[in-house]
Amino acid sequence: MAALVLRRRFVPALLLAGTTVLIVSPALLRNYRLNGSLFFTRGGINLFEANCRHSAKVIPAYSTDLLNPYAYEVLNEEAPKFVKADERERDNFYTQKALAFVKENPLQALKLRFLYLASLFHPRIVPFHPFHKETKIAFDDTGRLQVENAADRPQIAEWAHSISYSFIFLTALHGIWLRRKEIGRDAILHSIVLSFILIYTVYWPATRLRAPMDFVLMFYSAVSVNRWLPRRHTQARRRDCHDFLSIFIGKSWLPRA
């Protein structure tokens, strides 16, 4: 919306804002009826699991679900009155715990941000080990976390993803460079990537969470591949790609081919 406003395209910006409110408001209203909060109340525990003393031991190798027992233990020990409280109160507790960790450990919190950013675009499937019912965490006598019974994916799945995604990512970087003078026209695409980076470096990254924005990388990958094609095919292929994408997001929204 900001990109549209900066380009003085106020009507599309208002339409986008109205559509967003229309789609999201039923969920917000239902949330408010259930627990008195307009916002979603899983944010606190997700933020805590991404910003606690055990986060770097689990992310990105394992699912943060492994930290659920630890999170519940912390809640039971430090705020037992919230164990049977509604989600909003527990959400506030975990949010405050996460913010306290960041305040007390600023350097470690900064390192986690860089770790999560790198993991968001990692060529391997994140988490590296899939969640399995037999996988669990344990603590030794010194309080160090250990992961037991970790599972592995089939190698063919790992290689299929790594090879295809690495190609798309590297060619996308080249495509972004080729369109560096079109950054104003591509602002909507860039804002999508920046939004994902902002959210998943504050919380925790996973390939399945990054996937909805991969179409942006595919767009720039196509720009790069298009540069390698024989010249006589370039204009026709570019026009076909542009027309194809315009079906989904509208010609007025599409970056210039």
C-alpha positions as CSV (number, residue, x, y, z in Angstrom):
1,M,0.0,0.0,0.0
2,A,2.9,2.3,0.8
3,A,4.4,1.7,-2.6
4,L,1.2,2.6,-4.3
5,V,0.7,5.7,-2.2
6,L,4.3,6.9,-3.0
7,R,3.4,6.4,-6.7
8,R,0.3,8.5,-6.1
9,R,-2.0,5.6,-7.0
10,F,-4.5,6.2,-4.3
11,V,-7.4,4.3,-5.7
12,P,-5.6,0.9,-5.9
13,A,-4.1,1.6,-2.4
14,L,-7.6,2.1,-1.0
15,L,-8.9,-1.0,-2.8
16,L,-6.0,-3.0,-1.4
17,A,-6.6,-1.7,2.2
18,G,-10.4,-2.4,1.9
19,T,-9.9,-5.9,0.6
20,T,-7.4,-6.6,3.4
21,V,-9.8,-5.4,6.1
22,L,-12.6,-7.4,4.5
23,I,-10.6,-10.7,4.4
24,V,-9.0,-10.3,7.9
25,S,-11.8,-8.8,9.9
26,P,-13.9,-12.0,10.4
27,A,-10.9,-13.7,12.0
28,L,-10.1,-10.7,14.2
29,L,-13.7,-10.4,15.4
30,R,-13.9,-14.2,16.2
31,N,-10.6,-13.8,18.1
32,Y,-12.1,-11.0,20.1
33,R,-15.2,-13.0,21.0
34,L,-13.0,-15.9,22.2
35,N,-10.4,-14.2,24.3
36,G,-10.9,-10.4,24.1
37,S,-8.0,-9.8,21.8
38,L,-8.2,-8.6,18.2
39,F,-4.8,-10.0,17.4
40,F,-3.7,-13.6,17.1
41,T,-2.6,-15.1,20.4
42,R,0.1,-17.6,19.2
43,G,2.5,-14.7,18.6
44,G,3.8,-14.7,22.2
45,I,4.9,-18.3,22.4
46,N,6.4,-18.2,18.9
47,L,8.3,-15.1,19.9
48,F,9.5,-16.7,23.1
49,E,10.7,-19.9,21.4
50,A,12.6,-17.8,18.9
51,N,14.1,-15.6,21.6
52,C,15.2,-17.7,24.6
53,R,18.4,-19.3,25.8
54,H,17.8,-22.5,23.9
55,S,16.7,-21.0,20.6
56,A,20.1,-21.3,18.8
57,K,20.3,-25.0,19.9
58,V,17.1,-25.8,18.1
59,I,16.7,-23.4,15.1
60,P,17.2,-23.9,12.2
61,A,18.1,-27.6,12.6
62,Y,14.9,-28.6,14.3
63,S,11.2,-27.6,14.6
64,T,10.4,-25.1,17.3
65,D,7.7,-27.4,18.4
66,L,10.4,-29.2,20.4
67,L,10.5,-26.2,22.7
68,N,6.8,-26.4,23.5
69,P,7.4,-28.5,26.7
70,Y,10.1,-26.1,27.8
71,A,7.8,-23.1,27.2
72,Y,5.0,-24.7,29.2
73,E,7.5,-25.6,32.0
74,V,8.6,-21.9,32.2
75,L,4.9,-20.8,32.4
76,N,4.2,-23.3,35.1
77,E,7.2,-22.3,37.2
78,E,7.1,-18.6,36.8
79,A,3.4,-17.8,36.3
80,P,1.3,-20.8,37.5
81,K,-1.8,-18.6,37.6
82,F,-1.6,-18.3,33.8
83,V,-1.6,-22.1,33.2
84,K,-5.4,-22.1,33.2
85,A,-5.8,-18.5,32.1
86,D,-7.0,-17.6,28.6
87,E,-4.7,-17.4,25.6
88,R,-4.4,-13.6,25.8
89,E,-2.8,-13.6,29.2
90,R,-0.4,-16.5,28.3
91,D,0.4,-14.6,25.1
92,N,1.3,-11.5,27.1
93,F,3.5,-13.5,29.5
94,Y,5.5,-15.1,26.7
95,T,5.8,-11.8,24.8
96,Q,7.3,-10.2,28.0
97,K,9.7,-13.1,28.5
98,A,10.9,-12.8,24.9
99,L,11.4,-9.0,25.2
100,A,13.2,-9.5,28.5
101,F,15.6,-12.0,26.9
102,V,16.4,-9.6,24.1
103,K,17.0,-6.7,26.5
104,E,19.3,-8.8,28.7
105,N,21.2,-10.5,25.8
106,P,21.3,-7.9,23.0
107,L,24.4,-9.5,21.3
108,Q,22.9,-13.0,21.4
109,A,19.6,-11.6,20.1
110,L,21.4,-9.8,17.2
111,K,23.2,-13.1,16.3
112,L,19.9,-14.9,16.2
113,R,18.5,-12.3,13.8
114,F,21.4,-13.0,11.4
115,L,21.0,-16.7,11.9
116,Y,17.3,-16.5,11.0
117,L,17.9,-14.3,8.0
118,A,20.4,-16.8,6.6
119,S,18.1,-19.7,7.4
120,L,15.2,-18.1,5.7
121,F,17.0,-18.3,2.3
122,H,19.0,-21.5,3.2
123,P,19.3,-24.0,0.3
124,R,18.4,-26.9,2.5
125,I,14.9,-27.5,3.7
126,V,14.4,-25.7,7.1
127,P,14.2,-27.2,9.6
128,F,16.9,-29.6,8.6
129,H,15.3,-32.4,10.5
130,P,11.5,-33.0,10.2
131,F,9.4,-33.0,13.3
132,H,8.8,-36.6,14.5
133,K,6.7,-37.8,17.4
134,E,9.7,-39.7,18.8
135,T,12.0,-36.6,18.7
136,K,12.2,-34.8,22.0
137,I,14.5,-32.5,24.0
138,A,16.3,-33.4,27.3
139,F,18.5,-31.4,29.6
140,D,21.8,-32.7,31.1
141,D,23.0,-31.9,34.6
142,T,24.4,-28.6,33.5
143,G,21.1,-27.5,32.0
144,R,22.3,-27.9,28.4
145,L,19.7,-28.9,25.9
146,Q,20.1,-32.1,23.9
147,V,17.9,-33.4,21.0
148,E,17.1,-37.1,21.0
149,N,15.8,-39.3,18.2
150,A,16.1,-36.8,15.5
151,A,14.6,-37.8,12.1
152,D,16.0,-37.3,8.6
153,R,14.3,-36.7,5.3
154,P,15.0,-38.9,2.2
155,Q,18.1,-37.7,0.4
156,I,16.2,-37.4,-2.9
157,A,13.9,-34.8,-1.3
158,E,16.8,-32.8,0.1
159,W,18.7,-32.8,-3.2
160,A,15.6,-32.0,-5.3
161,H,14.8,-29.0,-3.2
162,S,18.4,-27.8,-2.8
163,I,19.3,-28.0,-6.6
164,S,16.1,-26.3,-7.8
165,Y,16.0,-23.6,-5.1
166,S,19.7,-22.8,-5.4
167,F,19.2,-22.2,-9.2
168,I,16.2,-20.0,-8.6
169,F,17.9,-18.0,-5.8
170,L,21.1,-17.4,-7.6
171,T,19.5,-16.4,-10.9
172,A,17.0,-14.2,-8.9
173,L,19.9,-12.2,-7.6
174,H,21.1,-11.7,-11.1
175,G,17.6,-10.7,-12.2
176,I,17.3,-8.2,-9.4
177,W,20.6,-6.7,-10.6
178,L,19.4,-6.5,-14.2
179,R,16.2,-4.7,-13.0
180,R,18.0,-2.4,-10.6
181,K,16.9,0.7,-12.5
182,E,13.2,-0.5,-12.2
183,I,13.2,-0.5,-8.4
184,G,10.4,2.0,-8.3
185,R,8.2,-0.1,-10.6
186,D,9.1,-3.3,-8.7
187,A,8.4,-1.8,-5.2
188,I,5.5,-4.1,-4.6
189,L,7.6,-7.2,-5.3
190,H,10.4,-5.9,-3.1
191,S,8.0,-5.0,-0.3
192,I,6.8,-8.6,-0.2
193,V,10.3,-9.9,0.3
194,L,11.1,-7.3,2.9
195,S,7.9,-8.1,4.8
196,F,8.8,-11.8,5.0
197,I,12.4,-10.9,6.1
198,L,11.0,-8.7,8.8
199,I,8.6,-11.2,10.2
200,Y,10.8,-14.3,10.1
201,T,13.9,-12.7,11.5
202,V,11.9,-11.5,14.5
203,Y,10.2,-14.9,14.9
204,W,11.7,-18.1,13.4
205,P,12.3,-19.2,9.7
206,A,11.1,-22.3,7.9
207,T,11.0,-23.2,4.2
208,R,7.3,-23.7,4.3
209,L,6.8,-20.2,5.7
210,R,9.1,-18.7,3.0
211,A,7.4,-20.5,0.2
212,P,4.5,-18.1,-0.3
213,M,6.9,-15.4,-1.4
214,D,9.0,-17.6,-3.7
215,F,7.1,-16.4,-6.7
216,V,9.0,-13.1,-6.4
217,L,12.3,-15.0,-6.7
218,M,10.9,-16.9,-9.6
219,F,10.0,-13.7,-11.4
220,Y,13.5,-12.4,-11.1
221,S,14.9,-15.8,-12.0
222,A,12.9,-15.6,-15.2
223,V,14.4,-12.1,-15.9
224,S,17.9,-13.6,-15.6
225,V,17.1,-16.7,-17.7
226,N,15.5,-14.5,-20.3
227,R,18.8,-12.7,-20.7
228,W,20.5,-16.0,-21.6
229,L,18.0,-16.9,-24.3
230,P,18.8,-16.3,-28.0
231,R,18.0,-12.7,-28.9
232,R,15.3,-13.5,-31.4
233,H,13.2,-15.2,-28.7
234,T,13.8,-12.6,-26.0
235,Q,11.0,-10.1,-26.8
236,A,8.4,-12.8,-27.5
237,R,9.1,-14.7,-24.4
238,R,9.2,-11.6,-22.3
239,R,5.8,-10.5,-23.6
240,D,4.3,-14.0,-23.0
241,C,5.5,-14.0,-19.4
242,H,4.2,-10.5,-18.9
243,D,0.8,-11.3,-20.3
244,F,0.6,-14.5,-18.2
245,L,1.4,-12.7,-15.0
246,S,-1.1,-9.9,-15.7
247,I,-3.9,-12.4,-15.6
248,F,-3.3,-12.9,-11.9
249,I,-2.3,-9.5,-10.6
250,G,-3.6,-7.1,-13.2
251,K,-1.7,-5.1,-15.8
252,S,-1.8,-1.9,-13.8
253,W,0.0,-3.6,-10.9
254,L,2.6,-5.5,-12.9
255,P,6.2,-4.3,-13.2
256,R,7.1,-3.3,-16.7
257,A,8.3,-6.2,-18.8
